[in-house]
Amino acid sequence: MTTQHDPIDALGEAYEKMFERAAEHFQHAEEKSLPLLHRLVDDARDEAISLKEIAKDDAEQVAEYLKRDLSHATQYLAESGHELKGWLGFETSLVETGLLDLMLKVADPTAVKLNEFKESLQRAATYHTGEITAPGTLVCAQCGEQLHFHRISKVPPCPKCHGTVFQRASA
């Protein structure tokens, strides 16, 4: 009997692999900036395509999801002064340790200048059904229902009203 791999799991795995690759290079960079982080995500996307880990269209979409999440997390930390759990919307102990460590290193507000986040704020603000998102809490724009993601996941329609547009919940 053949088992088929869930395409959503494959996108989540691609997201995580791209994040790991970009974060590894970002940690070793001398000058840390949002444009550099986005370029490293693009490099990780290109590597995933060349290694045939994911189709080109899927890789491009996953890279955009990753850029959105990293921009929003970094902007939240820099502007609010709160911890990452405020961006997640729940205790950080519920997130895989390796993923959390990478997020903390990449989203460190001292590493990236605040003024670079202003341009990405509009793009980072909205999440749609079918997109892949990092761990955290999203709030339905239509009814306010909260969706909690404890791992990289596909955004489903709102279970309460079937809405398809969400915002990141922040403490």
C-alpha positions as CSV (number, residue, x, y, z in Angstrom):
1,M,0.0,0.0,0.0
2,T,1.3,3.4,-0.9
3,T,1.0,6.3,1.4
4,Q,0.6,9.8,-0.1
5,H,2.3,12.7,1.5
6,D,-0.1,15.5,2.5
7,P,0.7,18.6,0.3
8,I,0.0,20.9,3.2
9,D,2.6,19.1,5.3
10,A,5.0,19.4,2.4
11,L,4.5,23.1,2.2
12,G,5.0,23.4,6.0
13,E,8.2,21.3,5.7
14,A,9.4,23.6,2.9
15,Y,8.6,26.7,5.0
16,E,10.6,25.3,7.9
17,K,13.6,24.2,5.7
18,M,13.7,27.7,4.0
19,F,13.5,29.4,7.4
20,E,16.4,27.2,8.7
21,R,18.6,28.0,5.7
22,A,17.9,31.7,5.8
23,A,18.3,31.9,9.6
24,E,21.6,30.1,9.5
25,H,23.1,32.6,7.0
26,F,21.5,35.6,8.7
27,Q,23.1,34.7,12.0
28,H,26.6,34.8,10.5
29,A,26.0,38.1,8.6
30,E,27.9,41.1,9.8
31,E,25.2,43.7,8.8
32,K,21.7,42.5,9.6
33,S,18.8,44.1,7.8
34,L,15.4,43.2,6.6
35,P,16.5,43.4,2.9
36,L,19.3,40.9,3.7
37,L,16.8,38.6,5.4
38,H,14.5,38.7,2.4
39,R,17.4,38.0,0.1
40,L,18.4,35.0,2.2
41,V,14.8,33.7,2.0
42,D,15.0,34.1,-1.8
43,D,18.3,32.2,-1.8
44,A,16.7,29.5,0.3
45,R,13.8,29.4,-2.1
46,D,16.1,29.0,-5.0
47,E,18.0,26.2,-3.3
48,A,14.8,24.3,-2.6
49,I,13.8,24.6,-6.2
50,S,17.2,23.5,-7.5
51,L,17.2,20.5,-5.1
52,K,13.7,19.7,-6.4
53,E,12.4,19.8,-2.8
54,I,9.3,21.7,-3.9
55,A,7.8,23.0,-7.1
56,K,8.8,26.5,-8.2
57,D,5.3,28.0,-7.8
58,D,4.9,26.5,-4.3
59,A,8.4,27.6,-3.4
60,E,7.7,31.2,-4.4
61,Q,4.5,31.3,-2.4
62,V,6.1,29.7,0.7
63,A,9.0,32.3,0.5
64,E,6.4,35.1,0.5
65,Y,4.7,33.6,3.6
66,L,8.0,33.3,5.4
67,K,9.0,36.9,4.5
68,R,5.6,38.1,5.8
69,D,5.9,36.2,9.1
70,L,9.5,37.3,9.8
71,S,8.8,40.9,8.9
72,H,5.7,41.0,11.2
73,A,7.4,39.2,14.1
74,T,10.5,41.5,13.9
75,Q,8.4,44.6,13.6
76,Y,6.2,43.6,16.6
77,L,9.3,42.9,18.8
78,A,11.0,46.2,17.8
79,E,7.9,48.4,18.2
80,S,6.3,46.8,21.2
81,G,9.3,45.8,23.4
82,H,7.3,42.7,24.3
83,E,8.5,39.1,24.1
84,L,7.9,36.7,21.2
85,K,5.1,35.1,23.2
86,G,3.1,38.3,22.7
87,W,3.4,38.0,18.9
88,L,2.5,34.3,19.1
89,G,-0.5,34.9,21.3
90,F,0.4,31.9,23.6
91,E,3.2,30.6,25.7
92,T,6.4,30.0,23.8
93,S,6.8,26.6,25.6
94,L,4.2,25.3,23.1
95,V,6.5,25.9,20.1
96,E,9.2,23.5,19.0
97,T,12.5,24.6,20.8
98,G,14.6,24.7,17.6
99,L,12.1,26.8,15.7
100,L,11.7,29.2,18.7
101,D,15.5,29.6,19.0
102,L,15.8,30.5,15.3
103,M,12.8,32.9,15.5
104,L,14.4,34.7,18.5
105,K,17.7,35.0,16.7
106,V,16.3,36.3,13.5
107,A,13.6,38.6,14.9
108,D,16.0,40.2,17.5
109,P,15.0,43.9,17.4
110,T,18.6,45.0,17.9
111,A,19.6,43.1,14.7
112,V,17.2,44.8,12.3
113,K,16.5,48.5,12.0
114,L,12.9,49.6,12.7
115,N,12.6,51.9,9.7
116,E,13.0,49.0,7.3
117,F,9.8,47.4,8.7
118,K,7.5,50.3,7.8
119,E,7.4,49.3,4.1
120,S,6.5,45.6,4.9
121,L,3.8,46.4,7.4
122,Q,1.0,46.4,4.9
123,R,2.0,43.1,3.4
124,A,2.7,41.5,6.8
125,A,-0.7,42.5,8.3
126,T,-3.1,40.2,6.5
127,Y,-3.4,36.4,6.4
128,H,-5.7,34.5,4.1
129,T,-7.1,31.0,4.1
130,G,-4.8,28.6,2.2
131,E,-1.6,30.5,3.1
132,I,1.1,28.9,5.3
133,T,1.8,30.7,8.6
134,A,4.3,30.5,11.5
135,P,3.2,29.5,14.9
136,G,1.0,32.0,16.7
137,T,-2.6,33.2,16.9
138,L,-4.6,34.7,14.1
139,V,-7.9,36.5,14.6
140,C,-10.8,36.3,12.0
141,A,-11.4,39.8,10.6
142,Q,-15.1,39.0,10.2
143,C,-16.1,37.5,13.6
144,G,-13.0,37.8,15.9
145,E,-12.6,34.0,16.4
146,Q,-9.0,33.1,17.4
147,L,-7.1,30.4,15.6
148,H,-4.0,29.1,17.5
149,F,-1.2,27.5,15.5
150,H,1.4,25.6,17.5
151,R,3.4,24.7,14.5
152,I,3.8,25.9,10.9
153,S,0.4,25.3,9.4
154,K,-2.0,26.1,6.6
155,V,-4.6,28.8,7.5
156,P,-8.1,27.2,7.3
157,P,-11.3,29.1,6.9
158,C,-12.7,30.4,10.2
159,P,-14.4,27.5,12.0
160,K,-17.1,29.9,13.3
161,C,-18.1,32.1,10.3
162,H,-16.0,30.6,7.4
163,G,-14.2,33.9,7.0
164,T,-11.0,33.8,5.0
165,V,-9.1,37.0,6.2
166,F,-7.2,37.1,9.4
167,Q,-4.9,39.4,11.4
168,R,-2.1,38.4,13.8
169,A,-3.2,38.6,17.4
170,S,-0.8,40.5,19.7
171,A,-0.8,40.7,23.4
